[in-house]
Structure formats: C-alpha cells, structure tokens
C-alpha cells in the first residue's frame, strides 16, 4: 500500500467505523494499520476477520453471536432493500447477509476511502468530455475512482456534475454528501430498481453537464445510459464485468458497447472474408466512447475507441489497447499489440471504403507537409473511427446511411466530440456551431435537405467511396494518389498517375482536391489517367479536356 493510500482515510473517520464494532473487536482493529484495512467480516458462529491488503487476520477466537451483529446494526443507518447501510458523513459501507427468514446472519464492514490523485492515469480522458465506462473486479477501486472523477469534473474542470448514488457508496451516508465528491451534487435513489428512473430525472430536471453512475447492471439502466449519452451529457459509470469481452458477452449490458447481432452472409461474401456464413457483428454505435479495464489500483487498460475494439473482438482478433501503470509515482504507457484491422464488412455490390484509414479532413488551406503528416494534423484524418455529429439533421437516417455505405464512422451525441458535423445548409451558419467547429477543428458539411440521397452523396465523397469497384483496386488507387500528392508537395514536380477507370479517377481527384492541387485528365480510354500539378504551376490543358472530376453530376453541396 502506498503512502498516499495510507493517508487516504483520516484517523477520526476510520475510528467512526471501528466504533460500530463490539468492544473486544474495537481493540483488535485499532492495532491494525488503518491504511491497510479493507474490510471487517462478521459471520454468525464464526471468528471475525479483518481483510487487509494481501492478507487476512483473525481478530478473535470467539465466534460472532447474534448480539454482536445487533450491536453493529444499531450503530449504523437503516439497512436498505439492497442490504446495505452506511455511517453518516463517511464513505464506509456495511453490507448484510440474511437467512431465508430475513434475519441478518453476517456483516461486511468495508472501509470507504476518498483518495486524491487516484485518477491521474485517466485525467486526460476525463477532461475530454467523452463517455467513459470503468470495468473491474470487486475491490479493485472502481467506486473510489468514480468518486474522484466527480470531484475533478466539478472542482478542477468546473462542470455541473450530478452523482446518481444508489447505495450511498459514492457520496456517503446521510443527507449531506461527503467532501470526497467536491462540488458535485448528489441524487439518492430510494430503491435499487429505480436507478434508471433517477438517471433520467437527473438529466431532465437539473441540467447537468456530467452524470456519474455506479454499477450499471440492468437493461433498463443500460437504456437510460444511452438516452443520457444521446442528450449530450457526459456519462462516467462503472459496470459489472472484468473486461471488455465480459461486457460484449453479457446480453443485458452489451448495448453499452454497441450490442451484438448475428448476420448471415452470402456464399460469395463468406468466401471473400474467409469466415463462416453466420457471424457476429456490432449492432449499433456504443454508448460509451472509452472503456477502461481496471487491472489493479495502479494499472488500467484503456480502449480509446470502443467501437473499433469491439469490432476487433468480434472478428476474433487481439483487442489491443493502451496499458497505463503507475510506477514510483510516474505513469508509464505501453500500447498493447493488436493485429491488422479486420476485413471490411460490406459486400462487393455496396460502396467499398479503402482499406487504409482515409476518412474526411479539413481542406480550407493547402498543406505543404507530406500526406501522412498532414493527416495526423487533421482531426478528421485521424486513424480509427470518424465521429460524426448530426446538427439539425436526422441522426437515425445518418446512422442508416453510414451502415449502408460501409463507412468507418459512428454518430456521437455531443458537438464538441465530433470530427465531422453534418448539418442542413439553412443551419450551417449557426453561431454556436461555427464557434465550436473552429475550436475543435471539426469539418462542417452541409446538405440541402434531410434525405438519404443527400447524406449518401456527401458522405461518399468525404470517405473516398467508389461504388461497385473491387476493394483492392480502390486501395491501390488511393495509395498511388497519396504517394503522388506527397511527391508534388515536397518536390514541386508534376506527377502522372496510372490509367484508371472513371470511378477510380474520380476518387483520386477527390483526394487530390483536399490539398488544393490541380488535376487534369489525359489520354483516351482505357489509357486515360490523371496528372497532378503543384500549386500555382502552369497546367498543360489538353484539347478536349472536360475536367470530368470537377463537375460531378449529383449537384452542389458539401464543405461550407
């Protein structure tokens, strides 16, 4: 146990828990180091025990009697329907075990701690505004971290925070919450089965910017969590399960990470993927953007992109992640190995996205960096799943179009978290939208009307999708264009591309146009090809040039 942990529970606070015990046990517990005591266990007819970090100690050879149990129950608050009670203004918890007649035959007195600095490993994620789910076995410190999250969000970041405290574990027993949650407000839950109602009530009645929930365990609570996330409120919660795989396999809670459904492939598609005809796929965008597996109190495994991690898991691949450890007070970060991305899930008859991650990016000004470097600087060209926010546009329709075209993207509920914003042309100049987009670097795309054809046209363009073209040909054309752009930008030379069919030339032109370079089509079919010119270069315009790629037949629209 670190020195920091040893100081986490003030001596007087710990003595309040000790004071609830029968007199002989009080003397035995006071001889133990307070910082190492995790809980005291009292079972009828058995000797009492103290569970410390890494060891168990017997407190007495005399077995516990009913009188001993009644003595403790008389000192603590009312035992609720979930068989838990507390000590007012502390974080300690007393849990009861009952027999078939409802009488208490055992007690577990757990020491509650408010440890400052316990989320140092996760502070960058907490401040990002993303929805975060903490997983881990009992006793690993999930609630302790959740309590510190509430304090940091309210006191350090200045958000309006509401804690939904079902068993008074986060904010302590009594009407006045423990100082460990800082300035966060707390809503107590009258019965455990009402937690999902109180979650929704917190959003509708109290205008929080962040909600903290401990132990999401039912389908109703999972549904309430999705509702909160879709309303633009940051959600930080814990759930039952040790790992992401546990959660995906849990039919009650799998919706938190997108859910799973079974898909039957055609014979041709199954051969192309080299899989069975019946496979499992993620059903919807995850409620939580980030999943944190708590390995121990000082070690976590972070999945920064839940959707991508779940897709890898369902494809039978190594999930990967970012392992963070506290070593002598310093955080060490190590990337977990992961295999290559799974094969695309779209059929050949559908639009095919290039295998390399080339989602949309801002192109307001020309770049003179290599393509790969420029991509790293563009929020929309980041590796991984692109996050899209529907502003004054139908979210449900957007999700259907994204699934249909096979784009590696998901719809998010907060404008601040988006890489791309899809909005109606009439709402594109919304001051709030523009202000946040300028701050975050998100790309704003405008459509004429709320229709699938409009969304499909704009999204197909920014995701470099060529319909009805073999995946390998698309990948080859994109890679060729990227290498050519890099040469043009770095060497200021004219670079011709290989002959391509019209659809692939159109795709290459879309990519080149993001860097404000000039492209011209040369030759006749099937040898017709693009030539890329540096910015400001004298372009050799061939006779009969039709600039086929600048006049797409679908009409105006797009970046605004």
N, C-alpha and C positions, 0 to 999 in steps of 0.2 A: 504494500500500500504506500503510495507516495505521500510526501509531507503535506502536499496540498489536500489530499483526501483526509488526512488525519485532522486537519483543521476545519474540515467542511461542516461538522456538526458542533456548534458551540457546547461547552460542557453543561451549561444550565439546561439547554434544550435536550440533551441526551438524558440528563437526570430526570426530566419530566417523564420520559418513557420508563426509566428504572423505577420511578416512584409508584408506578402502577402495579409492580410485582409484589408478591408476598414478602415479608421482611427477610426471611432467610435467603431468598434468591436475590434480593437487592444487594446484600453484602457481597455475594459471589460475583455478580455482574460488575459491581464497582471496581473489582480487582482487575478487570479486563481493560485493555487499551480501547478507549471509545471509538477511535478512528477505524478499528479493525472489525468491530461488531457489525454483522449484517442483520441478524435476527435472533430472537429467542423463541424456542419451541417448547410448548407445554401440552402434553397429551395425557389424558386421564389414565392413571395406572402405570405410567412410565416415568423414568427420571427426566427432569428438564435438561435441555441442551442449549448451548449458545453456538451459533454458526458464525465463524469468523472467516476472514479471507484465507482460503486454502486449508482450513482445519475446522474440526468440531470439538467442543469441550463440554463435558458433563458438568452441570452446575451443582448437582446434589445427588446423593444415592437414594434419597427418599422419593417415592413416586408421587406424581401430581394427584391431588384429590379434587373433588367437586368444589370444595370450599375455596381452594386455590383459584380455580377458574372463575368462580363467582366474585372473588375479591378483585380480580383484574377487570372483569366486565363492569363492576360498579364504579371503576375509576375512569373509564373511557366513555366516549359518546355512544349514542344509540347505534346498535348494530342494524345495518340496512338490509334490504332484500337480497343483496349480493354477498351477505355475511361479512361485511367489512365495517369497521368503525375507526375512529381517529381520536387524537388528543388535540384539543382546540389550540389554534395558532402554532401548530407544529406540523411537520410532514410525516410523522410516524404513522404507521398503519397497523391495525390489529385485525386479523382475519380469523374467523371462527370456522370450526368443523363441527357439524351436527350429526346426531344419530338419526335413525328412522323416525323417532318420535319428535324430532325437532330440538332436542336438548343439546347444548354445547358440550362436546367431549374433547375438544382440542383448540388451542390458540397458537397463532403465529404472530409474534410482535416484530414487525420489520422496522428497522431504523431508516428514517427518511432523511435525505441529505440534499441541500442546495449547494452545489459545488460550482463556484465561479470559474470560468475558463474551460469548462468541460466540453464546450462545442468549438474550441479553437480550430479543430480539424475541419469543421463544417461551416465556418463563419462566412466564407465566400459564397457558398451555396445558399445560405440563409438570406444573405443580403441581395441575392439575385432576383428575388421575387418569385422564384419557381416553386411549384408544389412539390413537397418533399415527404417521402414515406420512409420511416425507420423500421427496420426489421431486426429481430434478435431474440435469443432465448431468454427466459425469465431470469432476472437478476443481473443482466449484463449492463443495465443502466439506461434503458430507453426512456423511462419516465424522468430520470434525473436530467438527461439531455433535453427532453421536451420542456421541462421547467426552465432551463437556461435559455432555450430558444425563445420562450415567451418574454423573458427579461431583456434579452438582446434586441429583439424586434421592437419592443416598446420603449426601452430606455436609450439604447445606443443608436437605433435606426430611426426611431420616432414614429413608428406606425401605430395605428389604432388596433390593438390586439384584444381578442376575446378568447378566453380559455373555456372550453366546454369540459367541465370537471365532473365526471360521472361518479367516481368514488372518492372525491376529495383528495386524490393522490397528488395531483399537480399543485394545487393551491393550499392544501392542508385542511384540517377540520375546522368547523366554526364558520361564522358569517363573514369574518374579516380574513381575506386571503393572506397567505404567508409572504413576507418580503422577497422570497426567492423568485417570484414571478415578476418582480419590478412593478412597473406601472400598468401592467396588463389587467384588464377587467376579467371577472370570472362569472360564469353562469353554472350554478349547481343543477344537478339532474335528480329529480325526485325518485325515479326508478330506473334501473339499468335499461329496461326496454324502451325508455323514452329518449335515449341519447340522440337518435336520429332526428326526432322532433325538435329537440333543443338546438341541434346543429343548424337546422333550417331557420328556427326562430332567431338565432343569433344574427344571421345574415339579414333577415327581413326587418328586424326591429332596432338593431343597434349600429348599423353602418360600419362594421369592422373592415380593416384593410387586410387583416390576417386572422386566421382561426387556428387554434391549437386543440387537437383532439387526441386522447389516449385510447388505445385498444379498439380500433375498428374491427368488429368481429361478426357482424351480421350483414345480410344482403341489403337490408333497409339502410344501414349505416353506410354501406358502400355506395348505394344510390344517392344518399344525401351528400356524400363527399363529392360525387360527380356534379351534382347540382351546384354546390358551392364553387367548385373549380370553374364551371361554366359561367358563373356570375362575376368572374374577375377578381375573386378574393383569394389571396394566397392561403394555402392549406398546408399545415405541417402536422403530421399524425404518425402514430405507431399502429402496427397491425400484428396479428398473430402469425408467426412463421419465422423461421431462422434465415431463410434465403429466398432469393427471387424465384427459384424453382418451386419451393414450397407454395408460394403465393399463386403461381401460374397453375399449379395442380389442384388448388383449392377452389372448387366450383362456386363457393359462396363469395369469395373475395377476389377471384381472378379479374373481375371487372375493374378493380383498382389499377390494373396494369394493362387494360385493353380487352381482357376476356379472350376466350379461345373458342373457335368453332371448327367443325370438320368440313373439309372441302373435297369433293370428288373430281379428279382430273380426267380429261380425255386420255385415250391411249397415247396419242401423239405428244401431249404435254407431259405425261408421266415419263415417257422415254426421253424427252428433252431434258427434264430435270433429273433423270436417273433416280426416281423415287417411286414409291407405291402409288396406286391410283387414289387412295384415300389418305389425306394428310391433314395435319392441324395447322391452322393459321390464326394470327391475331385478328379479333373481330372488329375492334374499334380503337380510336386513339386512347392512350392511357389517361387516367385521372391525374396521376402523379408524374411530373416531368422527370424527377430524380428518385431513385431508390437507393437507400443506404443500408447495407447489411452490417450490423454491429457484431464483429467477431469477438471483441473484448472491450473493456472500458477504454483502452488506449489504441485500438485498431479497428478500422472500418474498411469496407469495400464499397466504393461509390460507383453506381451505374448512372452516368450523367445523362444518358439518353435511354429512357425506359423502353420506348418503342423499339429501338434498334436492338437492345439487349434481349427483349422478349422474342423478337423475330429470330435472332441467332439461336436462342434456346429451343424454339420450336423446330428449327431447321437441324437440330442435333449438333450444333457447333458449340465451341467454347464461348461462354458468355463474355469473358473478359472483364473489364472494369478497372478502377483506379484504387489501388490499395494505399491507405494512408495510416501511418503509425506515428505515435509519439515516442520518441527515443531520447531520453535525458532532456525532456522539455522541448525538443525540436521536432517539427513534423517532417517525416520522410514520405515521399510519394513515389510509388512504383506502379507502372502500368502492367496489368495482368495480360498474359499472352492471349491472343484471340486469332482464330482462323480467318480466312478471307470471307468477305460478305457472301451470304447465301445467294443462290441463283435467283434472278428476278421471278416474281410470281405471276407475271402477266402472260397471256397466251400470244402466239405469234400474230394472230389476227387483230390483236389490240395494239394501241400505241406502245412502243418499246422505248424505255428510257435507257440512255447509255449506261454501261456497266460502271464507268467511272463516275464518281460523285461530281456532277457539274450543275447543281441547282442554281437558281437565279441570283444575280448580284446587281449592285448599283452600277450604272454606266453613265453617270452625269458628266464625268470628265475623263479624258483619255489618260491611260496609265502608261508609264514607261518602264514598269517593272516586268520581269518575267511573269508568264501567265500564272504559274504556281504561286509565286509570291503575292501577286495581286489578288489571287483567290483567297489567300489566307487573310488578307486585309479586308475583304468584302464580307460583311455579315451574312449575306445571302449565299455566298460561295463557300461557306464553311463545310467541312466534312461532316457527314451524318444527315439526319433527317431535317428538312427545312420546315420551319414553323411558320404557319400562315394564320393571320387574323382576319376574320370576316367583319368588315366595318360597313354597316348599312346594307349588307348582303346576306343571303341565306346561308347559315352555317351548315345545315343539313344538306343542302344542294351542293355546297362546296365539297363536303366530305364524300358525297357520292361521285362527283366528277373526279376527285383525286383517286378514289379507288378504281374508277373506270379506266383512267389513263395510265394507272400504274406508277404514279409519281411517288418518290420517296419523300413524302411530306405529311404533316399532320396539322390539324386545326387546333389553335390554342385559344384560351378564353380571355387572355389579357393582351392588350395592345402593346404593352411595354416588353412583352416576351417574344414578339414576332420578328422574324427576318423579312417577311413579306406581308404587306397589307393589301387585301383585295377589297375595293370599295366601288360604289356607284359613281359615275362621272359627276353627277349632280352634288355628291357629297365629298368630292376629292379635295376641296379647298377648306374643309373643316379646320379651324384654327388649332383645336386640341390635337387632331390627327397629325397636322403638319408639325406641330411643336414636338410631339413625342417621336415622330418619324425622324426628324432632324437630330434629335438627341440620341436615339438608338441606332441610327443608320439603316433603318428598315426601308425596303423598296416599296413604293406605293404604286399599285396597278389599278387602273380604272376600267370598268366595263360599262357599256351603255345601259344595260338592263339586267335584271336578276333572272338570267336564263342559263341553262346548262350549256347551250351552244356558245354563249359569250364567254363563260368561265373556261370552257374547254379550249377555245381559241387562244385566250391569253396564257393559260397555264401550259398549253402545248408549246407555246413559243418560248417561255422562260425556262422550261425544263428540257429544252432541246429534244423534243419527242418527234420522231418520224414514223408516221402510221404505216403499217403494212410492210415494214422493212426489217430484214433479218437483224437480230441483235448484234451479231458480230460485225456486220457491215457498219452499223451505227457507231459502235465503239471505235472501230478503225477510223471512220471519218472524223469523229470528234478528236481523237488523239492526233491525227495528222494536222487538223486545224490548230490545235493548241500548240504543237511544236512550231508550226509556221508563224503563228502570232508572236511567239517568243522570239524567233529569229528577226522578224520585222521590227519589233520594238527595241531589241537590243543592238541590232546591226544596221538598222535603217536600210534594208535591202528589199528588193521585190522578190516575192516567193510564189511560184506557181504550185498549185495543188494537183493531185492526180485526178484523172477523169472520174466523174461520179454521176449517178442518175440524178434527175432533177430534185427529187425529195431530199437526197443527201446533200446536194449543193445548197439547197435552201437552209438546211440545218446548219451547215458550215457558215453560211452567211450570217445567221442569227448570232452565232458565237463571235464571229469577227466584228460585227457591228457594235458589240459591247465595248470594244476598245477604240471606237471611232476611227477605224482604219477603212480604207476604200477597197472594195472588191469588184472585180469585173469578170464576167463570163467570156471565155474564148473558145473558139472551135465549134464544130458541129457534132451532133450526137453520132456515135456513142463516145466521142473523144472530148466532148465539151467539159471544161473544167474552170475552176476559179483561179484568179491571180490576186494576191494580196499586196497592196501598196502601202508604204509608210505614210504617216500623217503629213499632208502638205506636198506629197510627191506629184509630179506631172503624170497623169494617168493616160495610158495609151488606150483610147476608147476604140474598139474595133468597129468596122462598118456593120450595121445591122444589130448593134448591141441593144438588147431590150431590158437590161438591168432587171432580169426576171425576179430577183430576190427582194427587190425593194417594193414591188407592187404586188403584195400578196392579196389574193382575191377575197379574203374574208372581211376586209374593211378596216377602218381606223380603230384605234384604241390601244391600251397598254400603259406604258410608263407615263406618269404625269408628274 
